Amino acid sequence: MTVPIPVVQLLQVLTVLIAAPGVSGVIARVEARVQGRRGPRVLQPYYDLGKLFHKEALAPHGATWVFLAAPLGAMACYLTVPLLIPVLTTYPLPLGYLGDILGGGFVLGLASFVVAVAATETGSPYAQLGASRAKTFGAITEPVVLFVVFTVALITGTDLPYALAATVRSSAEQIVRPAHLLAAAALFLVILYETGRIPVETHTGTNEFGMIEEARPFEHSGPYFAMLRWGSAMKQLILFTILLNVFIAPWGLAATATIGAVGIAIGALLGKAVLLGVVIALIDNSFAKLRLFKITEFVAAAFLLAVLAVFTLYFGGG
């Protein structure tokens, strides 16, 4: 039985929306097991979100409408990106032509920007500190994404994510290209930063001056805080999907719109995301968090890898 194309497009968004907290739950569970703890349930993020949606929403004195609109804007951005990237299919869906990898990066950047603006609205030192640091380090990570896009354009002649995924699937040799490996490594380092993982940040730690990702929604509560937490999990799964389905493992995607093919694609995406999450959980428990002034060196290393990827292709060695 063939699934209508609009339904497949909707399934791409729903897969990211529904599965994102579960992937975060698996990572938290694995981290706890590695540390010798029992840890939370895999489904704990869903229970936490349900609890937050039933709580009262409060706003700091003096905060404007931007404070309450930011979680809605961020969620809208995170729901838009799955329309542009190969989440379940090898072929571009109708709305997949609305933007490329660069456009998707701008949408994710917009989500980060509105959350940072909302943090500055609160007047809270922690929230403002997190927003300031996020934008400071973001000034380095955003050029990394640009250079990764340039590498993609040099490899495929276009910056459409579906085209790069098709290039990687065409031959195993494409994966081991020096430029491709360098670009994928740079993107992986950016993912560690953007998801607030060690060695950049203690993602689930207590409040401290080293917080970045966890500090920005510090003053939100109730449903608005739930949307920010949910959006953070969605951003993580979106970045996982870009790395997996575009760069290093674009297999298991549906080549047709049949129910079986789409179902296998959903299972393959979740399996690959969980496997990548386990790797990141092991990294979380293998390194100590960097001191704040050392984070720029970590992000600069990602930038250097991205630049090397471009030069490797430009000089004919990629």
N, C-alpha and C positions, 0 to 999 in steps of 0.2 A: 504494500500500500504506500502510495506517494503522499508525502506531507506537503501541503501548500507552502510555497516559498515565504510568504509573510509569516507563517507559523514558525518556520525554521529560523527566521530572523528574530522573532520574539523569543524563541527557545535559547538563542545565544545570550540574550540579555537576562532571561530568567535563570539560566545555568550559573552565570556569574553572580547574580543577585542572591540566589538561594544557597549555592555551594560555598560562597566565600567565608562565612563564619565557621563552617565545618572544617575547612582547610586550616583556619587559624586554631581550631580546637585540636586538630591532629598534631600540629606543631607544638602546642602547649603540652599536650600529653606526652609526646616523645621527649621534649626537654625535661619534663619531670622524671620520666623513667631513667634518662641518662644521668640525672642528678641523684638517683636512688630514692625518689619520692613517689608516692602513689599518683599524685597529680589530679587535675580536674577531669571531668568527663569530656569526651570528645564533643558532645552536644552542649557543653556548658555555655559557649558563646550565644547559642540560641536562647537558653534560659535567661541569660543576662540581658539580652536585648528585650525579651518579653517583659522582664521586670522593669526595665528602664522606660518602656513605652507606657507603663501603667503608673509612673510616678509624675509628680507635678513638675512643670517646667518653670524655672525662675530665671530672671534676667538681672544682671548687676544694675545698680542705680546709675543712671546717666547713659546707659547703652542705647543705641538707636536701633531702627528696624534692621540694620545690616547684621546685627548680632543674631537675630532670629532667622533672617533670610539665608545666612551663609550655609547652614547644614542642608537646606533644601537645594541651594545652588550647587553645592558639592555633590550631592546625590544625583542631581540631574546630569552633571558632567560624567560621573562614574557610570551612569546608565547609557550614556551616549557612546563611549569608547567601544563597548562590545559590538556595536553596529559596524565598526570600521575595521576590525581585525578578524583573522580567521580563528574563531572560537570553536566552531563545529564543522565547517565545510572547507573543502579545497577550492571551491569556486566562489568568486565574489558574489555576495547577495546584492540586491538592488541598492540598498543604502550604503554598501561597502565602497561605492565610488564617491561618496560625499567627502572623504578625506583620506589622507595617506598617513604614514607613520609620524610625519612631522605634525600633521593636524591633530592626530591623537595625542601627541606629546603636549601640544598647546592646550588641549582640553584638560589633560591631567594637571598641567601647570596652572590653569585657571581655577581648578578646584582647590589646589594648594593656596593660591592667592586669596580666594575669598575666605578660607578658613583662617589665614594669617590676619586678614583685615578684621575679621570678627574677634580674634584674640586681642588685637590692639584696642578694640572698642571697650573691652571689659575694665581696663585700668588695673588689672591684676598683674603684679610683677612677674609671676611665673608664666602666665599666658603670653605676656608681651615679650618676655625673654625667649620663650620657645618660638614665637613668630619671627623675632629678629634673627635668631640663629638659623631657622629654616630658610629664610630668604638669603642670608649671608652665604650659607653653604650651597643653596640652590643656584647661586650665581655661577658656581663651578660645575654642578651636575647638569644643568640645562645645556651648556655647550657640549658636554659629553654626549647627550642624546642627539644633538645636531650632527656631531661627527659620526656617530653610529648611522644616522640617516644618510649622510654623504657616502659612507662605505656601502650601504645598501644600494644607493643610486648608481654607484660605480660598478657594482657587481651585476645588477639586473637591468640597468638602463632606466629604471623607474623606482620611485620610493613607495610603491604600493606594497603593503605587507604580503598580500596574496602572491605577488610576483616573486618575492624573495623566497617564500615558502615553497613555491613550485620549483625554483632553482635548486634549493637544498634537496628536495625530494628526487630531483632528476638524477642525481649521482651522489654516492657516498663521498666521493672526492671533494665535493663542494664543502662538506662540513670541516674537513681538515685543512682547508685553505688557510694560510697564515693570517690573511686579512680578516677572514670570517671568524677565526678563533679569537683574534684580538678584539674584534668588535663585540663578540658574545661575552668575553671576559669583562670588558668595560661595562656592558649593560648589566652583568651580574653584580658588579660592585655598586652600580647605581641602585640596583634593587635592594641590596643590603642597606644602603643609606636611606632610600625612600620608605622602606618598611620599618625603619627604626631598630635595626638588628645590631647586635654586637658584631664587629668591634666599634660601631658608631654610638650605639645607645642601648641601655637596658630597656628592652621593649615593654616588659611587664614589671619593672622594678618600682621601688618606692620613689616618692617625690625627691628630686635632687637637682642640683644646679646643672647637671649634664643632660637633663631632659630636653628633647626637641619635639619629636612627634607626639608624645604623650602630654606635653605641656600646653599645646595650643588650645585644645578643647577643655582646659582646666575649669573654666567658669560655666560651661554649659551643663545642663541637667535635664532629666526626664527624656521625653521623646527627641529633643534636639541633640542631646548627648548620645542617644541611641543611634541616631542617623549618622553622627560623626564616627562612632565606633564601627558601624556597619559599613560606612563609606571607606574607612581605613582598611577593613578586611577586603572590600571589593577592589580597592587599588592594588593591594597585594596580589590578589588572584589575577587581575588584569596584567600586571607586570610579569607574573609567572607565565601567563598565556602567551604574551609577546615573545618572551625568551624561549619557551618550549615550542610553540606552534609556528614561529617564524624563523628562529635561529638554529636551534640544536636538535629538535625532535618533532618535525612537522608530519608525523605519521599518526594513523588512527583517525584522521579526519574523514568526514563523509564525502564521497565523490558523487553521490546521488542523494535525492531527497526522500528516499524510502525510510520507513520507520526503523527498520533494523540498522541501517547505516547511521542514522542520526543517533540512535540509542547507543551504538558502539562508540561513536564520537564523544558522547557525553561521558561514558565510562572511561574512555582513553584519556580524556582531558583531566578528569578527577584523579585517575591513577598517576599520571605524570606530575600533576600538581602536588599530590601527597608525597611522591618520591622526592621532588625538589624541596618540599617543605622539611622532610627528614634530613636532607643534606644541610639545609640552613639551620635546623635545630642542632645538628652536630657542630656546626661552626659557632653557634651561639654559646655552646658549652666548651669550646676548645680555645677560646681567646678571651683575654681580659679586655674590658672596655678601654678604648683609647682616651687619653686626656683630651680635653676640649680643643686645645690648640693643635693637637696632632690629627684631628679629623680632616683638616684642610689637606694634609699630606695624603691621607687615604683617598679623598675625593680627587686630588691632583693625580694620583696614580691611575685612577679610572680615566681621567682626561688624557693622560699620556698614552694609555693603551688605545684609546679611540683615535688619537692623532696618528699613532704608528700604523693603525689599520688603514687609514686613508693614504698615508705615504707608501705603505707596502703595495697597495693597488696602483697608486699613481706612477710608481717607478717600475711597475711591471713584475713585481715579485709575488703578487697575490693570487 
